[in-house]
Amino acid sequence: MKFKIEKNVPMTKSRRAGKYSEGAIQYPWDSMDVGDSFAIKDAALAARVRVAANCVNTKGQKYFTTRTTANGYRCWRIR
């Protein structure tokens, strides 16, 4: 599965605090700059992205967050 990276999409407010972790799908972490994001339509996939992002976040070089949006879910690189 490929994700389309988008620039300049404002991040929504978090409904909860915390970090998220890593799954089996290939996510575009290495291709993303700070502020870039990709859309996720499916709730189950969004949960997997949250888990995958947590694993990337714990490595300490890049940080990602996933938030609910009006059109589903979105994952942003925040650092």
N, C-alpha and C positions, 0 to 999 in steps of 0.2 A: 504494500500500500504506500502510495506517495502522498505527501502533504504539500500544499501550496503555501510558501512562506510569503507573508504580507507585511508591509512596512506601514508605520504611522497609524495603527489602529489603537485608539485609546483603551487602556486597561480598565475594566469594571472594578467596582469595590469588592473586596473579599467578604464573603459571608462567614468565613472562619479563618483562623490563623493556622499556620503549619506548613510543613514541607511535604513533598510527595515523591514516589519511587519508580523503578525500571521494569519494563516488560519485554516480550519477545519480538515485537514489531520494531522495524528500523525507523527511528525517529530522526528528524533533521537537525539534531542538536549542533553538530559541527558547522552547519551552513548558516546558522542564525546569528545575527548581530543583536546587540542590546536594543530592545524596543520592537524587534521582529516578533511575529506571532503566526500561528496557523489555527484554522477553524477545525472543530471536531463536532460533528452532528449527533453522534450516537453516545448516549450516557454510559454505556458499558465501555466503549473505547476511551471516553474521557477519563474514566476511573483508571484504566490501564496507563494512560498518559501521565496521570498524577503520580502513579507508582513509579513509572520510569523516570520522571523528573526528579523524584526524591533521590534516586540513586545517583543521578548526575549532580544534584545539589550537594550531596555528601562528599563528593570528590573535591569540592571547594574552588573550582576555577570558573565555572559558569553556573548561573542560577536561573531556574524557570519556575513559573507559577501557572496554574490552570484556574480559570474562573468561568462561572456561568454567564452567558450573554443572552440577549434577546433572541438570537438565532441558534442557540445550542450552547456550545462550550468553545473556549479558545485557550491556547497555551502561549504565553509570552516568555521571552528571554528577558530577565530583569537585571542581570549583572553578568 
